[in-house]
Amino acid sequence: MDGIDGKNSRDALVSGNHTLRDEIREYWSDRAATFDQDPGHRIAEGPETEAWRALFCRHLGAGEGRRLLDLASGTGEIARLCQGLGYAVTGLDWSEPMLARARAKLPGVTFLQADAECTMLRDASMDVIVTRHLVWTLVDPAAAFAEWHRVLVPGGQILLVDGDFVSGGWLARMVSCLRGGSSVRDMSRHRKILSQVHFAQGARAEAVAGMLRQAGFVDLRIDRRLGAIHRAQMPQLGWRKSLLRRTEHRYAISARKPDRGA
Ligand SMILES: C[S@@+](CC[C@H](N)C(=O)[O-])C[C@H]1O[C@@H](n2cnc3c(N)ncnc32)[C@H](O)[C@@H]1O
């Protein structure tokens, strides 16, 4: 693959004009209809919503009408949470079936169809960027982080919630084999995609934080205190997924774009 840049070489791994990006988008589009029913996606009212609110407030402070971009907004669960926290929310996803569900759920929120690695948004047009469960599946995270830095205002904040869903120990592998929910076809598509993305070996918090730093972000904080969220999810996750979740390397990372002139 000498002479081909990272993005193109990964895209070229998929035959013809059908790229890895197309494959990822189609995978999520096919999952849109049942996404909210799969345990761990929909944020339940009550303790789970409170636990997510606590995480977001701990890193971002109060919403106070600030412009927030929810990247890879899916069915709009994080957008809904952030709207409840007082942000002026814009959602962005590249899957039309996901966007249709988010728009039906949150008629007052603008949802845009675009690639999170190339948003088409104006420079310095957002005060806050958040994203849950996108980073692990990015084809070119360095390009994505540079793009998010461009879109934020000086002093703007970012909060990523993600995890390494690959390199768990024997317990994670065992529980993952036992887990229900996804069809065998979904699981094999998921595995195929995962083997080709940048974080094929798992998106470790330290590696993601290092790339954010390289993109120009400062004041990085890695937060592994997601226990309250996972405990609140127990009733919908069931014991297998709940056990798996506690064995996985899951985290939030917050950071800031430096102030103008800093
Ligand atoms: C695991 S779902 C997460 C949805 C939502 N963030 C949540 O936490 O409920 C992943 C979402 O990311 C979207 N996605 C993945 N890569 C993307 C990209 N490069 N640009 C835009 N959306 C992307 C998919 O379409 C899907 O809706």
The ligand as an SDF file (V2000), in Angstrom:
LIG
                    3D

 27 29  0  0  0  0  0  0  0  0999 V2000
  -23.3800    3.0090   18.0430 C   0  0  0  0  0  0  0  0  0  0  0  0
  -24.3780    4.1830   17.1490 S   0  0  0  0  0  0  0  0  0  0  0  0
  -24.3820    5.4850   18.3580 C   0  0  0  0  0  0  0  0  0  0  0  0
  -25.5770    6.4010   18.2420 C   0  0  0  0  0  0  0  0  0  0  0  0
  -25.6510    7.4880   19.3090 C   0  0  0  0  0  0  0  0  0  0  0  0
  -24.4300    8.2740   19.3670 N   0  0  0  0  0  0  0  0  0  0  0  0
  -25.9430    6.9010   20.6600 C   0  0  0  0  0  0  0  0  0  0  0  0
  -25.0220    6.8370   21.4820 O   0  0  0  0  0  0  0  0  0  0  0  0
  -27.0920    6.4970   20.9010 O   0  0  0  0  0  0  0  0  0  0  0  0
  -23.2750    4.7540   15.9470 C   0  0  0  0  0  0  0  0  0  0  0  0
  -23.8580    5.8580   15.0530 C   0  0  0  0  0  0  0  0  0  0  0  0
  -22.7620    6.4810   14.4230 O   0  0  0  0  0  0  0  0  0  0  0  0
  -23.1130    6.8070   13.0980 C   0  0  0  0  0  0  0  0  0  0  0  0
  -21.8330    6.9810   12.3900 N   0  0  0  0  0  0  0  0  0  0  0  0
  -20.7840    6.1190   12.3600 C   0  0  0  0  0  0  0  0  0  0  0  0
  -19.7590    6.6640   11.6820 N   0  0  0  0  0  0  0  0  0  0  0  0
  -20.1820    7.8900   11.2640 C   0  0  0  0  0  0  0  0  0  0  0  0
  -19.5870    8.9310   10.5270 C   0  0  0  0  0  0  0  0  0  0  0  0
  -18.3310    8.8370   10.0550 N   0  0  0  0  0  0  0  0  0  0  0  0
  -20.3110   10.0410   10.2930 N   0  0  0  0  0  0  0  0  0  0  0  0
  -21.5660   10.1740   10.7490 C   0  0  0  0  0  0  0  0  0  0  0  0
  -22.1980    9.2200   11.4600 N   0  0  0  0  0  0  0  0  0  0  0  0
  -21.5100    8.0860   11.7210 C   0  0  0  0  0  0  0  0  0  0  0  0
  -23.9670    5.6510   12.6630 C   0  0  0  0  0  0  0  0  0  0  0  0
  -24.7620    5.9770   11.5420 O   0  0  0  0  0  0  0  0  0  0  0  0
  -24.7820    5.4070   13.9430 C   0  0  0  0  0  0  0  0  0  0  0  0
  -25.9600    6.1520   13.9400 O   0  0  0  0  0  0  0  0  0  0  0  0
  1  2  1  0
  2  3  1  0
  2 10  1  0
  3  4  1  0
  4  5  1  0
  5  6  1  0
  5  7  1  0
  7  8  2  0
  7  9  1  0
 10 11  1  0
 11 12  1  0
 11 26  1  0
 12 13  1  0
 13 14  1  0
 13 24  1  0
 14 15  1  0
 14 23  1  0
 15 16  2  0
 16 17  1  0
 17 18  1  0
 17 23  2  0
 18 19  1  0
 18 20  2  0
 20 21  1  0
 21 22  2  0
 22 23  1  0
 24 25  1  0
 24 26  1  0
 26 27  1  0
M  CHG  2   2   1   9  -1
M  END
$$$$
